Amino acid sequence: MGISISKKVLKRATDRNRIKRLLRESYREMREKIPEVDVHVVAREGEPQRWDKLKKKDIFRELENWIHEIQGHRE
């Protein structure tokens, strides 16, 4: 899994690393559910407040939605 978060999205390296860590942890926990595909996550600019409040459960929920979407396209 590749993760890209530019300085435009989050200025501080500690914030970028925190989001990357949360993504990697969530991905690791869901690895068995994820189909065999290459995954590259690219963070987009948004409201800065959203990044500060982002929790692991939010990322986990987004990954679950993505998995269901991918599985629906494969059937």
C-alpha positions in Angstrom: 0.0 0.0 0.0 1.4 3.4 -1.0 0.4 6.6 0.9 0.9 10.1 -0.4 0.2 13.2 1.7 1.7 16.4 0.3 2.8 19.5 2.3 -0.1 21.4 0.6 -2.6 19.1 2.5 -0.8 19.0 5.8 2.0 21.4 6.6 3.6 19.6 9.5 5.5 16.3 9.1 4.1 15.1 12.4 0.6 15.5 11.1 1.3 13.7 7.9 3.0 10.9 9.7 0.1 10.5 12.1 -2.3 10.1 9.2 0.0 7.6 7.5 0.3 5.6 10.7 -3.5 5.5 11.2 -3.9 4.3 7.5 -1.3 1.6 7.9 -2.8 0.3 11.1 -6.3 0.2 9.7 -5.0 -1.5 6.5 -3.2 -4.1 8.5 -6.3 -5.0 10.6 -8.4 -5.4 7.4 -5.8 -7.1 5.2 -7.7 -10.3 4.9 -10.9 -8.5 3.7 -9.0 -6.5 1.1 -8.9 -8.1 -2.4 -5.6 -8.6 -4.0 -5.0 -5.3 -5.6 -2.4 -2.5 -5.5 -3.6 0.3 -3.3 -2.3 3.8 -3.4 -4.0 6.3 -1.0 -3.6 10.0 -2.0 -4.8 12.6 0.5 -6.6 15.5 -1.0 -6.9 19.0 0.3 -9.9 19.7 2.5 -10.9 21.5 5.6 -7.9 21.5 7.9 -10.1 20.9 10.9 -11.1 17.5 9.5 -7.5 16.3 9.5 -7.0 17.3 13.1 -10.1 15.4 14.2 -9.5 12.3 12.1 -9.5 9.1 14.1 -8.7 5.5 13.4 -12.4 4.5 13.4 -13.0 7.1 10.6 -10.3 5.6 8.4 -11.5 2.1 9.2 -15.0 3.0 8.2 -13.8 4.6 4.9 -11.7 1.5 4.1 -14.7 -0.8 4.8 -16.8 1.3 2.4 -14.1 1.1 -0.2 -13.9 -2.7 0.2 -17.6 -3.1 -0.3 -17.5 -0.9 -3.4 -14.6 -2.9 -4.9 -16.3 -6.2 -4.2 -19.5 -5.0 -5.8 -17.6 -4.1 -9.0 -15.9 -7.5 -9.1 -19.1 -9.5 -9.0 
